[in-house]
Amino acid sequence: MTDKIYILIVDDHAALRAGLRMLVNAEPDMEVICEAENRSGALNCIAQLQPDVVLLDISLPDESGLDMVKHILDVSPSTRIIILTMHDQEGYLRKAMTSGASGYLLKKAADTELLSAIRVVFQGGTYLHKAHTQVFFVPEDSPVEPVIEEVNSLKKLSPRELAVLRMIAKGFTNRQTAEALFLSEKTVETYKARLMTKLGLQSRVELIQFALNQGLLAES
């Protein structure tokens, strides 16, 4: 019996995958063994490595993550799937869970919540954020529509805060960011906390998603 939870990350944003990989690999009982940006890459990883848990985005370039759930389980029935997404719609959640996913979590969830979700589904449980537990009491014809939540909060940030945010979004560690910007690691951590407060965010993963949404990587 393995002493680690082996994880596959499926998301088409390399920076977000890097952030998730750092978060997961920092845990002694978890390891990211493969990453994929699309359907074919994900199914190849699953067929070869049979991961314990898949962190699966909905918005992929070649197929919806929701449609992939059954394909993944056909290839590896014992694999547990957590949908990790920006979409906070009941219709998406309902389809994910009825297709066979074991968890549904928003990307804005706190880091510790994602780690808890991984452990829960690995042990055979189902994980939903508490805000989603009422979904199955809602009529099944709830519409599935994309969420558009673009809030331009960049004006709140100083040039130094923007620089730190870009480094975080690129997957740099606190130490690497400190060295690149000639700061101490403690100062970088202070900037990171300040960014979360100003932007109303709760985790490193959510900071990365915000930077992607605002096009900060394209500008750098």
KEVOSE-688263 format. One line per 8 residues: number of its first residue (from 0); for each residue x, y, z of N, C-alpha, C, O. Coordinates in pm, whole numbers, plus 50000, padded with zeros to 5 digits. Example, Ala and Ser with C-alpha at 12.3 -4.5 7.8 and 13.67 -1.06 7.14 Angstrom:
0 = 51319:49431:50780:51230:49550:50780:51320:49670:50780:51424:49668:50846  51285:49775:50708:51367:49894:50714:51290:50003:50787:51341:50114:50804
//
This chain:
0 = 50084:49880:50000:50000:50000:50000:50088:50126:50000:50179:50137:50081  50060:50219:49910:50142:50338:49898:50127:50430:50019:50021:50436:50082  50236:50501:50050:50229:50596:50160:50207:50737:50109:50210:50833:50186  50183:50752:49978:50156:50882:49920:50032:50878:49833:49990:50773:49784  49973:50996:49816:49861:51012:49724:49919:51066:49594:49974:51177:49591  49908:50988:49487:49965:51029:49359:49861:51104:49277:49748:51057:49259  49899:51221:49228:49803:51317:49173:49840:51359:49031:49957:51379:48998  49737:51372:48948:49748:51428:48813:49677:51563:48811:49565:51574:48860
8 = 49741:51665:48755:49681:51797:48740:49648:51818:48592:49735:51804:48507  49523:51851:48563:49481:51875:48425:49427:52018:48416:49317:52046:48463  49505:52106:48356:49466:52246:48339:49549:52303:48225:49666:52269:48212  49489:52389:48142:49563:52439:48026:49649:52561:48056:49711:52615:47965  49654:52605:48181:49742:52716:48219:49864:52662:48293:49852:52609:48403  49981:52677:48232:50104:52624:48291:50134:52687:48426:50180:52619:48518  50108:52817:48440:50138:52885:48567:50051:52832:48679:50097:52815:48791  49925:52806:48649:49836:52753:48751:49878:52611:48790:49874:52575:48908
16 = 49917:52531:48691:49966:52396:48723:50088:52404:48814:50102:52325:48908  50176:52500:48785:50297:52514:48868:50261:52549:49011:50321:52496:49105  50164:52639:49029:50121:52675:49163:50061:52557:49238:50090:52537:49356  49978:52481:49169:49919:52362:49232:50025:52258:49264:50020:52196:49370  50120:52241:49173:50226:52143:49197:50306:52180:49321:50337:52093:49403  50341:52308:49336:50415:52352:49454:50336:52326:49582:50390:52280:49682  50207:52356:49577:50120:52337:49693:50115:52190:49733:50132:52155:49850  50091:52104:49635:50073:51961:49662:50204:51896:49705:50208:51821:49802
24 = 50312:51925:49633:50439:51858:49661:50501:51902:49794:50595:51838:49842  50450:52009:49852:50497:52051:49984:50442:51961:50095:50489:51966:50209  50341:51880:50061:50282:51789:50159:50355:51655:50158:50380:51600:50051  50389:51600:50275:50465:51475:50278:50389:51354:50228:50449:51254:50190  50256:51362:50226:50177:51247:50184:50120:51261:50043:50031:51185:50004  50170:51359:49966:50117:51382:49831:50231:51403:49732:50339:51449:49768  50204:51368:49606:50303:51392:49500:50232:51405:49366:50150:51321:49329  50266:51510:49293:50217:51526:49156:50304:51439:49066:50425:51462:49056
32 = 50244:51341:49001:50322:51249:48917:50306:51279:48769:50379:51223:48687  50211:51365:48733:50193:51398:48593:50109:51525:48581:50028:51556:48669  50130:51597:48471:50049:51716:48440:50006:51706:48295:50076:51649:48211  49890:51764:48265:49841:51764:48128:49764:51893:48103:49705:51950:48195  49766:51938:47977:49695:52061:47942:49572:52034:47857:49498:52127:47824  49548:51906:47821:49433:51875:47736:49389:51729:47758:49448:51656:47838  49285:51690:47685:49225:51558:47701:49325:51446:47670:49341:51353:47749  49391:51454:47556:49479:51345:47515:49594:51327:47613:49630:51214:47647
40 = 49652:51438:47658:49761:51427:47755:49714:51368:47886:49784:51287:47948  49594:51407:47930:49540:51355:48055:49516:51205:48047:49554:51130:48137  49454:51161:47938:49422:51019:47926:49549:50935:47912:49552:50821:47959  49653:50989:47849:49780:50918:47842:49841:50900:47981:49888:50791:48015  49839:51007:48060:49891:50999:48197:49814:50895:48278:49873:50816:48351  49683:50897:48264:49599:50806:48343:49623:50662:48303:49632:50574:48389  49632:50636:48173:49653:50499:48126:49788:50444:48173:49798:50326:48205  49889:50529:48176:50024:50483:48212:50048:50479:48362:50117:50390:48411
48 = 49992:50576:48436:50030:50594:48576:49921:50564:48677:49951:50546:48795  49795:50557:48633:49684:50527:48724:49690:50612:48851:49702:50557:48961  49681:50743:48839:49691:50829:48958:49576:50803:49055:49470:50755:49017  49600:50835:49181:49496:50819:49283:49389:50927:49270:49270:50900:49284  49434:51050:49243:49342:51164:49236:49377:51250:49115:49494:51273:49084  49273:51297:49046:49291:51391:48936:49228:51525:48974:49112:51530:49015  49305:51632:48960:49252:51768:48975:49221:51816:48834:49313:51840:48755  49093:51831:48801:49049:51848:48664:48976:51981:48644:48875:52008:48709
56 = 49028:52062:48553:48962:52188:48517:48846:52158:48421:48849:52058:48349  48746:52244:48421:48634:52228:48327:48671:52279:48188:48640:52215:48088  48738:52394:48182:48763:52461:48054:48896:52417:47994:49000:52475:48023  48891:52313:47911:49009:52262:47842:48995:52291:47693:48883:52308:47644  49107:52296:47620:49100:52336:47479:49031:52235:47387:48975:52275:47284  49034:52106:47422:48982:52006:47329:48859:51930:47380:48798:51855:47304  48823:51947:47505:48703:51882:47559:48671:51939:47696:48762:51973:47772  48546:51950:47728:48508:51995:47861:48553:51892:47965:48542:51771:47944
64 = 48605:51942:48075:48643:51851:48182:48526:51770:48232:48543:51655:48275  48407:51827:48227:48288:51753:48271:48264:51631:48184:48224:51526:48234  48288:51645:48054:48269:51532:47964:48380:51429:47978:48363:51313:47940  48494:51471:48034:48607:51379:48050:48592:51286:48169:48658:51182:48174  48507:51321:48264:48498:51242:48387:48474:51095:48358:48544:51009:48411  48374:51065:48275:48343:50925:48245:48456:50856:48171:48483:50738:48194  48523:50930:48080:48635:50871:48007:48748:50831:48103:48807:50724:48090  48776:50920:48198:48880:50891:48297:48846:50766:48377:48931:50679:48396
72 = 48723:50757:48422:48683:50642:48503:48677:50513:48421:48695:50405:48476  48653:50523:48291:48659:50404:48205:48801:50350:48198:48822:50229:48196  48899:50441:48194:49039:50401:48185:49093:50355:48320:49169:50259:48328  49051:50425:48428:49101:50393:48562:48989:50408:48664:48974:50514:48725  48909:50304:48683:48791:50313:48769:48821:50352:48913:48734:50407:48981  48942:50323:48961:48973:50353:49102:49019:50497:49123:49030:50542:49237  49045:50570:49015:49090:50708:49027:48977:50798:49076:48863:50786:49030  49009:50885:49167:48911:50980:49221:48932:51115:49153:49046:51155:49129
80 = 48823:51184:49122:48831:51307:49044:48774:51425:49123:48662:51419:49174  48853:51532:49132:48806:51658:49189:48801:51761:49077:48903:51791:49015  48683:51815:49052:48671:51925:48958:48717:52052:49028:48663:52091:49132  48819:52115:48971:48875:52239:49027:48855:52349:48923:48920:52349:48818  48766:52442:48952:48718:52532:48847:48683:52671:48900:48675:52692:49021  48663:52765:48808:48612:52898:48843:48460:52901:48841:48400:52995:48892  48397:52800:48783:48253:52803:48758:48173:52763:48883:48182:52649:48930  48097:52857:48934:48019:52834:49055:47871:52819:49022:47785:52881:49086
88 = 47841:52736:48920:47702:52715:48881:47651:52578:48927:47724:52479:48924  47528:52576:48968:47468:52450:49014:47464:52346:48903:47483:52227:48928  47440:52391:48779:47433:52297:48668:47564:52225:48644:47567:52104:48620  47675:52300:48652:47806:52239:48638:47830:52138:48750:47873:52025:48726  47802:52179:48871:47823:52093:48986:47741:51965:48974:47791:51855:48998  47614:51981:48937:47527:51864:48926:47581:51765:48822:47585:51644:48847  47621:51817:48705:47672:51729:48601:47800:51659:48645:47818:51540:48618  47888:51732:48713:48014:51673:48760:47989:51555:48853:48048:51449:48838
96 = 47900:51576:48949:47879:51473:49050:47801:51354:48993:47827:51239:49030  47706:51380:48905:47631:51267:48847:47715:51191:48745:47684:51077:48713  47821:51253:48694:47910:51184:48599:48010:51094:48670:48071:51007:48608  48027:51116:48801:48118:51030:48876:48231:51100:48946:48317:51034:49005  48235:51234:48942:48339:51306:49016:48318:51287:49166:48205:51266:49212  48426:51296:49242:48419:51279:49387:48423:51410:49462:48400:51415:49582  48454:51519:49391:48463:51648:49457:48447:51760:49358:48470:51743:49238  48407:51876:49409:48389:51995:49326:48434:52113:49410:48379:52139:49517
104 = 48534:52185:49361:48595:52290:49441:48629:52408:49351:48677:52390:49239  48603:52528:49401:48637:52647:49324:48786:52679:49340:48846:52653:49445  48843:52735:49234:48985:52769:49238:49016:52875:49343:49130:52888:49388  48914:52950:49382:48938:53051:49485:48939:52992:49626:48956:53064:49724  48920:52862:49636:48921:52797:49767:49059:52811:49831:49161:52815:49762  49060:52818:49960:49186:52828:50032:49272:52705:50005:49220:52596:49981  49406:52724:50011:49498:52614:49986:49468:52493:50074:49465:52379:50026  49444:52518:50202:49422:52408:50294:49294:52333:50260:49284:52213:50286
112 = 49195:52401:50202:49072:52332:50165:49096:52234:50052:49042:52124:50053  49176:52272:49954:49208:52180:49845:49282:52058:49897:49251:51945:49858  49378:52078:49985:49452:51964:50042:49358:51873:50121:49371:51751:50114  49266:51932:50194:49167:51851:50268:49081:51772:50172:49051:51655:50196  49040:51836:50062:48955:51769:49963:49026:51649:49903:48965:51544:49884  49154:51664:49873:49232:51553:49816:49233:51435:49912:49214:51321:49871  49256:51463:50039:49263:51354:50137:49126:51287:50156:49117:51166:50172  49021:51367:50154:48887:51313:50173:48849:51218:50060:48802:51107:50084
120 = 48869:51263:49935:48828:51178:49822:48918:51056:49810:48873:50950:49769  49045:51070:49845:49137:50956:49841:49091:50846:49936:49108:50728:49908  49032:50886:50048:48982:50789:50146:48844:50735:50109:48786:50658:50185  48792:50776:49994:48664:50724:49948:48546:50816:49972:48432:50780:49943  48573:50935:50026:48465:51028:50054:48434:51120:49937:48496:51112:49831  48336:51206:49959:48297:51307:49862:48318:51444:49925:48284:51466:50041  48375:51536:49846:48403:51668:49902:48333:51776:49822:48354:51788:49701  48249:51854:49890:48188:51974:49834:48210:52088:49932:48205:52069:50053
128 = 48235:52205:49878:48239:52323:49965:48102:52338:50029:48000:52305:49968  48100:52389:50152:47973:52397:50225:47868:52479:50152:47748:52457:50170  47912:52574:50067:47817:52656:49992:47746:52576:49884:47644:52619:49830  47800:52456:49852:47742:52375:49745:47653:52262:49797:47594:52190:49717  47644:52246:49927:47573:52129:49978:47424:52134:49956:47356:52032:49968  47371:52252:49923:47227:52263:49899:47189:52237:49753:47071:52234:49720  47288:52219:49667:47262:52211:49523:47163:52101:49487:47080:52120:49399  47172:51987:49552:47090:51874:49511:46946:51884:49558:46866:51793:49539
136 = 46914:51997:49620:46775:52025:49655:46714:52128:49560:46601:52174:49580  46792:52164:49456:46747:52262:49357:46698:52188:49233:46755:52084:49201  46595:52236:49161:46546:52168:49041:46659:52139:48942:46751:52219:48925  46649:52021:48878:46757:51976:48792:46770:52053:48663:46868:52036:48591  46673:52138:48630:46684:52214:48506:46758:52346:48525:46744:52438:48443  46835:52357:48634:46914:52478:48655:47005:52500:48535:47072:52406:48492  47011:52620:48481:47090:52644:48361:47239:52635:48386:47287:52668:48495  47312:52590:48286:47458:52588:48291:47507:52702:48204:47504:52693:48081
144 = 47550:52809:48266:47597:52925:48192:47733:52965:48244:47760:52951:48363  47819:53015:48156:47953:53055:48201:47948:53173:48296:47861:53259:48287  48043:53174:48388:48054:53285:48482:48152:53387:48427:48260:53351:48381  48115:53512:48430:48207:53616:48390:48222:53711:48508:48133:53791:48537  48336:53700:48576:48360:53784:48693:48492:53857:48674:48593:53817:48730  48491:53962:48596:48611:54038:48571:48603:54169:48649:48526:54258:48615  48682:54180:48752:48686:54302:48833:48825:54360:48822:48923:54298:48863  48834:54478:48766:48965:54540:48748:49013:54598:48880:48977:54709:48918
152 = 49096:54521:48949:49147:54564:49079:49292:54607:49071:49354:54634:49174  49348:54613:48952:49490:54641:48939:49527:54781:48989:49640:54802:49033  49434:54874:48984:49463:55011:49028:49492:55018:49177:49551:55114:49225  49450:54914:49248:49476:54912:49393:49621:54878:49424:49668:54901:49536  49693:54824:49325:49824:54767:49352:49937:54864:49319:49930:54939:49221  50041:54861:49402:50160:54940:49374:50245:54867:49270:50224:54748:49246  50341:54936:49206:50430:54869:49110:50502:54749:49171:50517:54646:49104  50546:54760:49295:50616:54649:49360:50521:54532:49382:50559:54416:49363
160 = 50398:54559:49423:50299:54453:49441:50269:54383:49310:50253:54260:49306  50260:54460:49201:50237:54400:49069:50354:54310:49031:50334:54202:48974  50475:54353:49061:50593:54273:49029:50591:54140:49104:50620:54035:49047  50556:54146:49232:50548:54022:49312:50437:53932:49259:50454:53810:49251  50324:53992:49223:50213:53913:49170:50254:53841:49041:50221:53724:49024  50325:53909:48952:50370:53845:48828:50463:53728:48857:50453:53624:48792  50552:53744:48953:50645:53636:48988:50570:53515:49043:50600:53401:49009  50471:53541:49129:50390:53433:49184:50318:53360:49071:50313:53237:49068
168 = 50261:53437:48977:50185:53379:48868:50272:53295:48775:50223:53202:48710  50401:53328:48768:50492:53251:48685:50542:53124:48754:50615:53045:48694  50501:53106:48880:50539:52984:48952:50666:52996:49033:50720:52895:49079  50717:53119:49053:50837:53138:49132:50807:53116:49281:50700:53152:49329  50901:53058:49352:50888:53043:49496:50916:53177:49563:50960:53272:49498  50888:53185:49693:50918:53309:49767:51067:53341:49760:51104:53458:49745  51151:53240:49770:51295:53263:49765:51338:53316:49628:51416:53411:49619  51287:53254:49521:51322:53298:49386:51273:53441:49360:51342:53521:49298
176 = 51152:53471:49409:51097:53605:49394:51183:53706:49470:51213:53814:49419  51222:53670:49591:51305:53759:49672:51438:53789:49602:51482:53904:49599  51501:53686:49548:51629:53705:49480:51614:53791:49355:51698:53877:49329  51507:53770:49279:51487:53844:49154:51456:53991:49179:51495:54077:49100  51386:54020:49289:51343:54157:49318:51427:54224:49426:51396:54335:49469  51533:54155:49470:51624:54208:49572:51548:54241:49702:51562:54349:49758  51470:54144:49745:51393:54156:49869:51428:54039:49959:51494:53944:49917  51384:54046:50083:51396:53930:50172:51273:53841:50153:51169:53887:50106
184 = 51285:53713:50189:51171:53622:50177:51055:53669:50266:50938:53655:50228  51088:53724:50382:50984:53773:50472:50907:53889:50407:50785:53899:50421  50979:53976:50336:50913:54088:50268:50823:54038:50156:50714:54092:50136  50868:53936:50083:50784:53878:49977:50656:53820:50037:50548:53837:49981  50670:53752:50150:50551:53695:50215:50456:53807:50259:50334:53791:50253  50512:53919:50304:50430:54033:50343:50355:54089:50222:50236:54120:50232  50424:54101:50109:50359:54149:49987:50248:54052:49944:50140:54095:49903  50276:53923:49954:50176:53822:49916:50050:53837:50002:49939:53832:49950
192 = 50069:53854:50133:49955:53872:50223:49880:54001:50190:49757:54006:50196  49955:54105:50156:49892:54233:50122:49811:54222:49993:49703:54279:49982  49864:54148:49896:49792:54126:49770:49659:54056:49795:49556:54095:49740  49662:53952:49878:49539:53878:49908:49436:53968:49974:49317:53960:49944  49483:54053:50066:49391:54144:50135:49330:54245:50038:49209:54265:50038  49414:54308:49957:49366:54410:49864:49270:54353:49759:49173:54418:49721  49300:54231:49713:49222:54172:49604:49109:54083:49654:49028:54035:49574  49102:54061:49785:48997:53976:49840:49016:53831:49804:48918:53759:49784
200 = 49142:53786:49794:49173:53649:49756:49223:53572:49878:49257:53630:49981  49228:53438:49864:49257:53356:49982:49373:53260:49965:49414:53197:50063  49428:53245:49845:49531:53144:49826:49625:53180:49712:49594:53268:49631  49737:53113:49707:49833:53131:49598:49770:53095:49464:49791:53164:49364  49694:52988:49462:49629:52944:49338:49534:53053:49287:49527:53078:49167  49461:53116:49378:49368:53221:49338:49442:53345:49288:49394:53413:49198  49557:53375:49345:49639:53485:49294:49683:53458:49151:49680:53547:49066  49723:53334:49124:49765:53297:48989:49649:53312:48891:49666:53366:48782
208 = 49531:53265:48931:49415:53274:48844:49380:53420:48816:49344:53456:48704  49389:53505:48918:49361:53647:48901:49458:53708:48799:49416:53782:48710  49588:53676:48813:49688:53730:48721:49662:53686:48578:49677:53765:48485  49622:53561:48561:49589:53511:48427:49468:53586:48370:49468:53625:48253  49366:53604:48452:49245:53672:48406:49272:53816:48364:49210:53867:48271  49367:53880:48433:49397:54019:48405:49503:54037:48295:49538:54149:48260  49553:53925:48242:49650:53932:48133:49788:53976:48176:49865:54026:48094  49821:53959:48302:49952:54007:48350:50069:53930:48291:50176:53987:48271
216 = 50050:53802:48264:50160:53724:48207:50184:53763:48063:50298:53763:48017  50079:53798:47992:50093:53839:47853:50170:53970:47842:50236:53997:47742  50159:54053:47948:50223:54184:47945:50371:54176:47981:50447:54267:47949  50411:54069:48047:50548:54062:48099:50642:53999:48000:50761:53986:48028
//
